[in-house]
């Protein structure tokens, strides 16, 4: 057999390359979806709570809060009622959610405003009246409280 008398050679298959690329793509997609939805339940709890406060349904908001015995409904009204520390609350914006290392809860940062709808960023006069509140949402029972720090 001579140098130019060899049999036909076939290029290596590209299937393995496609499988590895597809697996890496799926892994990245799963990681991105997990990252953006990791506090979905806690944000939903806070959104439900804040909607009840905005609607003026403080009894329902107090139930969602799931307070300790030491936090009475009067204390709750003093914080969230129209004449309370955070009141009146007419609109809100969930700004961020995070988890402290080795904690059993998420910290949800909410901006609250006495204006409806929530003021635009360029409306300086109305933005000056917005307040930032940090809410501590337990992973186990979705109870809400103020952070311990």
Secondary structure as a PSIPRED ss2 file (coil, helix, strand):
# PSIPRED VFORMAT (PSIPRED V4.0)

   1 X C   1.000  0.000  0.000
   2 X C   1.000  0.000  0.000
   3 X C   1.000  0.000  0.000
   4 X C   1.000  0.000  0.000
   5 X C   1.000  0.000  0.000
   6 X C   1.000  0.000  0.000
   7 X C   1.000  0.000  0.000
   8 X C   1.000  0.000  0.000
   9 X C   1.000  0.000  0.000
  10 X C   1.000  0.000  0.000
  11 X C   1.000  0.000  0.000
  12 X C   1.000  0.000  0.000
  13 X C   1.000  0.000  0.000
  14 X C   1.000  0.000  0.000
  15 X H   0.000  1.000  0.000
  16 X H   0.000  1.000  0.000
  17 X H   0.000  1.000  0.000
  18 X H   0.000  1.000  0.000
  19 X H   0.000  1.000  0.000
  20 X H   0.000  1.000  0.000
  21 X H   0.000  1.000  0.000
  22 X H   0.000  1.000  0.000
  23 X H   0.000  1.000  0.000
  24 X H   0.000  1.000  0.000
  25 X H   0.000  1.000  0.000
  26 X H   0.000  1.000  0.000
  27 X H   0.000  1.000  0.000
  28 X H   0.000  1.000  0.000
  29 X H   0.000  1.000  0.000
  30 X H   0.000  1.000  0.000
  31 X H   0.000  1.000  0.000
  32 X H   0.000  1.000  0.000
  33 X H   0.000  1.000  0.000
  34 X H   0.000  1.000  0.000
  35 X H   0.000  1.000  0.000
  36 X H   0.000  1.000  0.000
  37 X H   0.000  1.000  0.000
  38 X C   1.000  0.000  0.000
  39 X C   1.000  0.000  0.000
  40 X H   0.000  1.000  0.000
  41 X H   0.000  1.000  0.000
  42 X H   0.000  1.000  0.000
  43 X H   0.000  1.000  0.000
  44 X H   0.000  1.000  0.000
  45 X H   0.000  1.000  0.000
  46 X H   0.000  1.000  0.000
  47 X H   0.000  1.000  0.000
  48 X H   0.000  1.000  0.000
  49 X H   0.000  1.000  0.000
  50 X H   0.000  1.000  0.000
  51 X H   0.000  1.000  0.000
  52 X H   0.000  1.000  0.000
  53 X H   0.000  1.000  0.000
  54 X H   0.000  1.000  0.000
  55 X C   1.000  0.000  0.000
  56 X C   1.000  0.000  0.000
  57 X C   1.000  0.000  0.000
  58 X H   0.000  1.000  0.000
  59 X H   0.000  1.000  0.000
  60 X H   0.000  1.000  0.000
  61 X H   0.000  1.000  0.000
  62 X H   0.000  1.000  0.000
  63 X H   0.000  1.000  0.000
  64 X H   0.000  1.000  0.000
  65 X H   0.000  1.000  0.000
  66 X C   1.000  0.000  0.000
  67 X C   1.000  0.000  0.000
  68 X C   1.000  0.000  0.000
  69 X C   1.000  0.000  0.000
  70 X C   1.000  0.000  0.000
  71 X C   1.000  0.000  0.000
  72 X C   1.000  0.000  0.000
  73 X H   0.000  1.000  0.000
  74 X H   0.000  1.000  0.000
  75 X H   0.000  1.000  0.000
  76 X H   0.000  1.000  0.000
  77 X H   0.000  1.000  0.000
  78 X H   0.000  1.000  0.000
  79 X H   0.000  1.000  0.000
  80 X H   0.000  1.000  0.000
  81 X C   1.000  0.000  0.000
  82 X C   1.000  0.000  0.000
  83 X C   1.000  0.000  0.000
  84 X C   1.000  0.000  0.000
  85 X C   1.000  0.000  0.000
  86 X C   1.000  0.000  0.000
  87 X C   1.000  0.000  0.000
  88 X C   1.000  0.000  0.000
  89 X C   1.000  0.000  0.000
  90 X C   1.000  0.000  0.000
  91 X E   0.000  0.000  1.000
  92 X E   0.000  0.000  1.000
  93 X E   0.000  0.000  1.000
  94 X E   0.000  0.000  1.000
  95 X E   0.000  0.000  1.000
  96 X E   0.000  0.000  1.000
  97 X E   0.000  0.000  1.000
  98 X E   0.000  0.000  1.000
  99 X E   0.000  0.000  1.000
 100 X C   1.000  0.000  0.000
 101 X C   1.000  0.000  0.000
 102 X C   1.000  0.000  0.000
 103 X C   1.000  0.000  0.000
 104 X C   1.000  0.000  0.000
 105 X E   0.000  0.000  1.000
 106 X E   0.000  0.000  1.000
 107 X E   0.000  0.000  1.000
 108 X E   0.000  0.000  1.000
 109 X E   0.000  0.000  1.000
 110 X E   0.000  0.000  1.000
 111 X E   0.000  0.000  1.000
 112 X E   0.000  0.000  1.000
 113 X E   0.000  0.000  1.000
 114 X C   1.000  0.000  0.000
 115 X C   1.000  0.000  0.000
 116 X C   1.000  0.000  0.000
 117 X C   1.000  0.000  0.000
 118 X C   1.000  0.000  0.000
 119 X C   1.000  0.000  0.000
 120 X C   1.000  0.000  0.000
 121 X C   1.000  0.000  0.000
 122 X C   1.000  0.000  0.000
 123 X C   1.000  0.000  0.000
 124 X H   0.000  1.000  0.000
 125 X H   0.000  1.000  0.000
 126 X H   0.000  1.000  0.000
 127 X H   0.000  1.000  0.000
 128 X C   1.000  0.000  0.000
 129 X C   1.000  0.000  0.000
 130 X C   1.000  0.000  0.000
 131 X E   0.000  0.000  1.000
 132 X E   0.000  0.000  1.000
 133 X E   0.000  0.000  1.000
 134 X E   0.000  0.000  1.000
 135 X E   0.000  0.000  1.000
 136 X E   0.000  0.000  1.000
 137 X E   0.000  0.000  1.000
 138 X E   0.000  0.000  1.000
 139 X C   1.000  0.000  0.000
 140 X C   1.000  0.000  0.000
 141 X C   1.000  0.000  0.000
 142 X C   1.000  0.000  0.000
 143 X C   1.000  0.000  0.000
 144 X E   0.000  0.000  1.000
 145 X E   0.000  0.000  1.000
 146 X E   0.000  0.000  1.000
 147 X C   1.000  0.000  0.000
 148 X C   1.000  0.000  0.000
 149 X C   1.000  0.000  0.000
